[in-house]
Amino acid sequence: MASSHGSPVPRASGGGRDGIYHKERDPSSRCRPVRSLPDVCPKEPTGEGRGLCEGPSVVAEHDRWTVYSSKVNLPAALNDPRLAKRESDFFTKTWGLDFAETDVMPSFYLPNITREHFSPYLQEMAQRERIHERCKTICPNKDDVDAVSSITTNHEKSRAELEQVPKIFMKPDFALDDPATFNTVLPWSHFNSAGGKSSSDVASSRLLQEKLSHYLDVVEVSIARQISLRSEAFFHAMSSQHELQDRLQETQRAVAVLRGRTAAMDRVMCQGPLRALRTALTRNNCVKLHNKLKLMAAVHQTQPTVQLLLSTSEFVGALELIATTKEVLQQELQGIHSFRHLGSQLCELEKLIDKMMVEDFSMYARSDLSRSLKDEPQVLEKERLESLVFGLLRQRKLDFLDIYSDEMIVAAKGIVTQCVVDSVSQIEEIDTEVVTKLADQMRLMTFPQWFELLQSVFSSFLLFLQKIKATLNVIRNVVLEVLDSNQKTRLLEQSTAAAVCSGAPGQVAAPSPAPQLLQGEAELAYLTHEGLFISDALNEAQQQQQAALAGGGATQDPSGGAGASRLQAAGSDSASGTTESSSSREQGFHTAGGATITSGEDMMPTELELGRVANNIQELLCTASDVSHDRCVKVLMARAKDGSLERLSSAEFVCLSQAVEGFVRDTEELCCRRSVSLRGALQSQANRFVHRFHEERKTKLSLLLDNERWKQAEVPAEFQDLVNSIADGRITLPERKTPGPDDRKPSEFLLVDGQKYAVVGTVLLLIRIFLEYCQCVNDIPSITTDMLTRLSDLLKHFNSRSCQLVLGAGALQVVGLKTITTKNLALASRCLQLVVHYIPVIRAHFETKLQPKQYSVLRHFDHITKDYNDHIAEISAKLVAIMDSLFEKALSKQYEVKAPMPSACFRNVCKQMSKMHEAIYELLPEEQTQMLFLRINASFKMHLKRQLARLGVVNDGGPQHGLVVVDVAFYTENVQALRSLERLDLNMAEIWEQKR
């Protein structure tokens, strides 16, 4: 590469033919003795001489080492043989990627050689070359053949000699320190180990030594032969180095001449203009120094100004001034010795302001939450709150809501205490000196007094929550304002970046001189080596370039002017006593959100953090609601500790439930979230109330059943009205009417949907009881499932207990009845039918109060209905069984087919049938009476047929047959003479056996 650059233009030699260029050779170089080459790649420059270059320097700096003092030329540096791998980034790692890619201008002294210059020569020599190649293929050179044959012979000979050497010496991992290798090379087994030297051992060792020497000779001869075969290449490389040294000497002389001319040009043309440029730079540096001094004076006034702002609680302005001062110290006054401690002092002052803001916010929250609840729910000192929140957000003190939450919990406890103290002070029966605990004082109150206290607590907590919501709305507005400011700043930065990337059409079309100016300033700074203010000069050039691109008419101030103006503006505003929080906040946040203040950007919370704070504000309001509910639960549990809430009447518990539900509903509307603690406590008390309510009704029903004599009772007018209201769809208890002179008399039957029901007094009270259950469900919907289960248990209890008393004849011992008559059975059946009639009504009412996923509990009514119907069927079967036993006794023992007719047995049967009809006719409806007598008639026919078969009476028209016909006709006439049985088909022909 060096020879190509340093060689002159090729010239045609005198002896050349056909325009062919031949390289000139120096005859003396062929007989030049071989000499050692210098080190072409030294480890480091020594500076002990200029080596190849003795010319003058461009800037005449002879006292320090420059690139001209180097002994290493470019080809030697690039062709360093000691480098294992050639570096591919030799130029680009120091001078950038554009260095290697820069196009080199072609030399004006070299002709542009193309293929056309060689076309005549190629045309002339083509035929000769083809003939030469053909002859060389047919008749090879004798010398070449001999050389090839000798080389082949020598190669085979050396190969045969090398094969005599054992393979173990040729292995790459050959090492004598390996015991196995050592034993293989030196076989000690051939020597005696007795310790003496025998003649055989000496001969063996001599033989081994000769063998190893022979192997060494073979290898050395082979190596010498290989070196001799490549000697020509070594001599060629040496001759090339000699030629290269000659060319370098010529280049050295040319460079010396060029340096002389350059030194003359430096003296004549460069020293004067450079001196003028240095003077201009010195003047600019003095102006910048003056601006720096003004900026330092403004920074010096930072601490007194911050103290003045803190005295007026203007935290945002103080923080903004500190942030601006820290920015100026880091960017424009960096390295100033007199301000070396100011940064740490400002950081400590900023930490102090953080503590002051936290304490001030804690005091504000305490005073706001502890003020009178009767005041209007407006925010206390709104501007102070906004200023504190802005300052806390700016310092990323995002846990200030925890402080407010702690103060809120303390205030909630104080509200309950104050309400209890106010209520107890109005009750003379409670001595606060004797009863000191608030819970004990609440338990000593009557229910109206305690209920009034509970309502007072509810109203106080509603005002408390309204006040908290108003305060949190102000905090949320501040957070959203900061979030909106950050979003606007981010969008502005994105639009600015997009505009810079795209560029304006005019600016793209018209080239600006700013890049040339920037390049000139950089070159000037490099040449003058001023050192301290070079970076300032470059920064100023960049600022001027940006101003030119932005189209600004006014030239920017030198470095330090902007910082001084900001500090002076902040200081003047603060010193004049300006405390408007809104203006300072706007200025502070817009500045901190911009790209000019790095410290403000780092301290400001991100959009994600601000969104999290906004969500925490809503959660804090919900937490306030939960805290209020928890304190109300404490009041409720303190009253319920001795079981007083369980002993409330239904009306009192309904009032309590409605008050709690109203408070919960108001807090949910206020906080937009469902709270469960107070509802859960009420549900727990409701479960206890339901248990007591159910046990009282169940006990009452059991007492009524145990005292019931199962006789038809008169139906008071209020029960008839109750039934009528149920028929109209009002499943509630009507209000009790005061008795008057025009009250209606009781009736014998209960009219339900046009049917008469003969009932006992217990069933009337049972209807009122399950209406009480329905009324509780209306008043307290949360206990619907529990109340349904308890009502199902009550209905089952009535069914089972009535079965025990009537069918099981338990009334004989409990009440003292002499016997269970058919009238008792029919009356019990009719009462059960009345309950079955109302079960679907109760089911439909409970279904409206249940959620669709709770409909599965309604299956209890289906089971109860089945049980009641089974019980009614058992009563009917019992009535039939009574007549069945009478028929069996009368016909099997008393009936004989003989005169007089009708017989006494049939007269007795008809008499008992008449008594049965008389007992149940007014109790059971006509359809049930007919069905019952059809079953009784079937039983009678079965027993008569069996008796006739036993007596041998057949349908043969004989005398006995005629007597039986007379009795049957008498029986039929008497049965059909009973009311509602006139059209009853008795079908008495079935008593005769069919003839086979």
C-alpha angles and dihedrals in degrees: 000000000000093000092052093052097041100041119099125239111295114255131196112257120230093245096047122117131218094002095300114156118227127193114249115239128198109232091210092059092070094063097035111126118246114259133179119266122236121249104273096192113042120187096240138351113271099194093218095128142341094257107192096014124059096159126114123274122250094240095027096241103151097159099074137047118266136176089270091065092066121110093200120096123208099254091049092051092049095044097048104157092201092067112095092207128019113246112244095194098050094129104023096055091064107026101030136254094291093064098073094040096053112116114240115224113240118252118259092214097059120076119233102253115202134173091266089071090062098040097091091049092048092049092050096045099041095085093045092049092052091050091047094050091048093051092046090054095047099040113026119201116273092224091052092050091049092046092049093047092047092048090049092048093047091046092052091046094050090046091053091049092048090052088064089064110088115253093237091073090056096054115112092224094053109145128157092208087073106093093216092051092045093051090048094051095041108033102201090182088084091061127074115245096208092106098245128103111241126186092252092054092051091050092048093050091048091050092049091049092052092049093052091046089052090053090051092051092051092052094046092049090051092050092048090050092052091049092050091053090057099041093104092060090052093051091047091054091050092052091050090054091053092051090048091054091053092052091048091054090054090049090049092056092048092050091050090055091048092051092052091054091046092052090053091051089049092056096045105036112018113041096066098048091044090054089053092050091050090053091052091050091049090054091050090049091052091052090050091048090054091051090048090054091051089050091050090052090053092048090050089063094054100096097050090047092050090051090052091051093049091052088062094042090245094149097161093054092047092050091048092051091049092049092049092048092049090050092051091048092051098042110026107018100037113145096021105145096208091058097046092112098037094084094056090044091053090049091052090047090051091052089050090052089051091055092045092052092049092049092045091050091049090051091048093050091048094050093043095050095042098052122105115294093213091071119097111280094250127134118268112234096346096189092051090051093049091049092050093048092048091051094047092049091048090054092044091243090152094160094076089105088065089059090052090048092053092049089047092056091050091049091050091055090050092052093058092045092050093048092050092047091050092049095045091049089062094052114080095190093069117076107204092196092061098035105044103164117087093220092055091048091053091050091054091059123095117245095258090050093046092045090053089051090051092051089049089052091049093051092046092052091048090055089044092054093046090054092049092048092052091050093046090049089059090049091047091051090053091050092048090048091054091045091051091049091052092049092050091049091049092049090048091052091049093049091047092050091048091050092050091049094048098037129200119284093237094051092049093050098045115056113226123224091221095093090051089050091049091049092049092050091050092051091047092051091049094050098045097044092207090157107190104060101028092101090049090053092051091047090051091050090051091049091051090050091051091048090051092049092047092051096239114168098204122066115242120249118254121267112302098028096099094047092048092050091050093048093045091049092049092046095048093049092048094045092051089060098248108165103165101141096196096058093044091048093050092049093044097049096042090050094044092047093052129087096252100073113057095179091054091050091052094048098045114093118246125247090257091054092047090051089050090051091051090052090048089055090059090045089051090055089051089047089054089053091049091049090051091050091048092053090049089051088055089055091047094047093047089058094043095050094094093040096255093135091056090056094056120120120247093257092050093048090047089053090050092048093049092049092051093045090049092052092046091048092050093049092048091053089048098046100027094227135097116245120205107183098080092038089050092051090048090048090052091051090044090055090052090045091050091050092051092041091052095044091051093050092043092050090047091050091048091053091048092050092047090053096041114116092192096238126140110270130205116254114232117221093246091061091049089052089048091054091046091053089052090052088052091055099257104130094185139098111264119228116268113258121218111243114257138180093260096057116139122247122248118267130221096235137037112236112217118172090335096311126112118232121193104206142172123241093255093063091052090055090044090059090052091047096054089046087056088054090051091047091054090051090052092051098039110030092176092071096052096111094045092045091050091054091049093047090050088053090050093052091047090050092052091049095048095042094048089049090053093048099044110023092028091045091232090142089071091070100027100046100016099243114168094220142347104252129201087251090058090050094048091047091051090049091051092049090052090050090054091053090048088053092058098043094084089048091053091045093052091049094051091045090062090056097048131083116243091251089057096055090102091078089065089077087083089074091054090054092047092050090052091049092050093048090050089051091051090049090050090053090051090049089049091055090050090047091054091055091040092059090047092052093048092050095045099044100039096048108025109028118100127162101238141102142313099065135235089044124229090245092059091045089054092047092051090048092054091046089053092050091050091050092047091051098050104026096088093038103049126049120254096257093053091046092053092047091049093050091047088058090046091049091051089053090049092050091050094053093043091051091050091049093048090051089051091050092046096238112154136178096265101122092250127139095272091049089053093051091051090049090055092051092047091050090051091050092048093048093050095047094047089048089068118097117270090010098083094104095038112130106221095178095204093177088086090076091078122079116238115250115246 
